[in-house]
Amino acid sequence: MDTGPAGEVLLQPYQLSPDLTLANRILMAPMTRSMAGPDLAPTAATASYYARRAAIGLIISEGVVIRPDGQGYRRTPGLWTEPQVAGWRLVVERVHEAGGRIFAQLWHVGRVSHPSFLGGAMPVAPSAVPLEGRVPRTPSLVYGRPRALEADEVEGLIDGFASAAQRAQQVGFDGIEIHGANGYLIDQFLHHRTNRRRDAWGGTPEKMARFALEVVDVVAAVVGAGRLGLRLSPGSYTHLEGDPRDAQVFRHLLGELEGRGLAYVHVGVFDDTQRFPELGGSRASEFLRAHYRGTLVGNGGYTPETAETAIAGGRFDLVAFGRALVANPDLVARLQAHEPLRPYDSEMLRSLW
Ligand SMILES: Cc1cc2nc3c(=O)[nH]c(=O)nc-3n(C[C@H](O)[C@H](O)[C@H](O)COP(=O)(O)O)c2cc1C
């Protein structure tokens, strides 16, 4: 692989939108840490963890659950109670004091949940298509068949994203990333495997993309399109299986997004060397670049060297690092000093260092 000195491009500033310039082209990928307090509020340790990484051009928070029925894992933070708002306010203040920028990733898991997280209620989803498997980190819990949302409940969820965006703005977040990736609620509307609806929210590419677009529009009305990113997984690699018809849904969605002036679209994939049969053999980033001309954030197994090469080659504009930033809170300083990175080890997820 052709590798240049990592830093030449990555450490350059980038104008994300008219009123937002990033100090460098690196994002912190959203990473759920399951370390919120029992009230699902971020803690002082969470605030220190993000502030330690403030030299990154833009931090994307771990998934922030928009309302109680959107939770799918233990101790994932929310944004609907006063203690949760106060916890996030501390995070944002600490990041800003350290000179950083942070977007909140707004999240609803849809069917990727279990009644034990939902006060005994069934998880909700576009259609009642069961999810196989067990809840990670809580393997005694087996996934099951969700309840299909009524049409008025779909509208209520769009309002739920708007309300969460308002609270995120009050907290002082610099912007929002909508979690439309990784097989969670928004992604469940975008894929044929999980969207079997024949009403206004399914049955054609336009109707399948409508939920994502309406969420984008209500959140953009709150924070402004230039402060809004959207994460997408056009190829299915987790929590649902792909279908050859899915590509058409994403082509329609990306065409619609083109005119909306978003800050960015973000690739959601763990390994961006993966090629998807349902995308004609493309990688997720290739497919998004082919159908979307705005700022694209690459992600999924990149190193500073491979990201540098990809950005220089025009494959995407910015890169998000996840695991490398768990292992290297001082990643920017290491790149500036041409020092090697510390290798990631999943044991590092045990603490919020
Ligand atoms: C511990 C962990 C938690 C994650 N949580 C989220 C999340 O909350 N939201 C999300 O969109 N992606 C999540 N991801 C995926 C990452 O954002 C990223 O796509 C993935 O780690 C690949 O990037 P990397 O190779 O740079 O680590 C998570 C990944 C890890 C390792």
The ligand as an SDF file (V2000), in Angstrom:
LIG
                    3D

 31 33  0  0  0  0  0  0  0  0999 V2000
  -16.6350   -0.2040   21.5110 C   0  0  0  0  0  0  0  0  0  0  0  0
  -17.2880    0.3190   20.2600 C   0  0  0  0  0  0  0  0  0  0  0  0
  -18.5040    0.9880   20.3680 C   0  0  0  0  0  0  0  0  0  0  0  0
  -19.1290    1.5030   19.2130 C   0  0  0  0  0  0  0  0  0  0  0  0
  -20.2880    2.2330   19.3380 N   0  0  0  0  0  0  0  0  0  0  0  0
  -20.8080    2.8780   18.2700 C   0  0  0  0  0  0  0  0  0  0  0  0
  -21.8870    3.8140   18.4080 C   0  0  0  0  0  0  0  0  0  0  0  0
  -22.3900    4.1140   19.5100 O   0  0  0  0  0  0  0  0  0  0  0  0
  -22.3550    4.3990   17.2810 N   0  0  0  0  0  0  0  0  0  0  0  0
  -21.8440    4.1220   16.0390 C   0  0  0  0  0  0  0  0  0  0  0  0
  -22.3070    4.6780   15.0370 O   0  0  0  0  0  0  0  0  0  0  0  0
  -20.7900    3.2660   15.8920 N   0  0  0  0  0  0  0  0  0  0  0  0
  -20.2540    2.6710   16.9740 C   0  0  0  0  0  0  0  0  0  0  0  0
  -19.1340    1.8860   16.8190 N   0  0  0  0  0  0  0  0  0  0  0  0
  -18.4900    1.7600   15.5050 C   0  0  0  0  0  0  0  0  0  0  0  0
  -17.3610    2.7930   15.3720 C   0  0  0  0  0  0  0  0  0  0  0  0
  -17.9100    4.1150   15.2850 O   0  0  0  0  0  0  0  0  0  0  0  0
  -16.5300    2.5460   14.0950 C   0  0  0  0  0  0  0  0  0  0  0  0
  -17.3900    2.5230   12.9870 O   0  0  0  0  0  0  0  0  0  0  0  0
  -15.7530    1.2340   14.1460 C   0  0  0  0  0  0  0  0  0  0  0  0
  -15.0720    1.1020   15.3820 O   0  0  0  0  0  0  0  0  0  0  0  0
  -14.7450    1.1440   12.9870 C   0  0  0  0  0  0  0  0  0  0  0  0
  -13.8090    2.1790   13.0600 O   0  0  0  0  0  0  0  0  0  0  0  0
  -12.2830    1.9140   13.5960 P   0  0  0  0  0  0  0  0  0  0  0  0
  -11.7310    0.8070   12.7590 O   0  0  0  0  0  0  0  0  0  0  0  0
  -11.5620    3.2300   13.3930 O   0  0  0  0  0  0  0  0  0  0  0  0
  -12.3850    1.5130   15.0460 O   0  0  0  0  0  0  0  0  0  0  0  0
  -18.5240    1.3330   17.9460 C   0  0  0  0  0  0  0  0  0  0  0  0
  -17.3060    0.6500   17.8620 C   0  0  0  0  0  0  0  0  0  0  0  0
  -16.6740    0.1590   18.9960 C   0  0  0  0  0  0  0  0  0  0  0  0
  -15.3340   -0.5160   18.8760 C   0  0  0  0  0  0  0  0  0  0  0  0
  1  2  1  0
  2  3  1  0
  2 30  2  0
  3  4  2  0
  4  5  1  0
  4 28  1  0
  5  6  2  0
  6  7  1  0
  6 13  1  0
  7  8  2  0
  7  9  1  0
  9 10  1  0
 10 11  2  0
 10 12  1  0
 12 13  2  0
 13 14  1  0
 14 15  1  0
 14 28  1  0
 15 16  1  0
 16 17  1  0
 16 18  1  0
 18 19  1  0
 18 20  1  0
 20 21  1  0
 20 22  1  0
 22 23  1  0
 23 24  1  0
 24 25  2  0
 24 26  1  0
 24 27  1  0
 28 29  2  0
 29 30  1  0
 30 31  1  0
M  END
$$$$
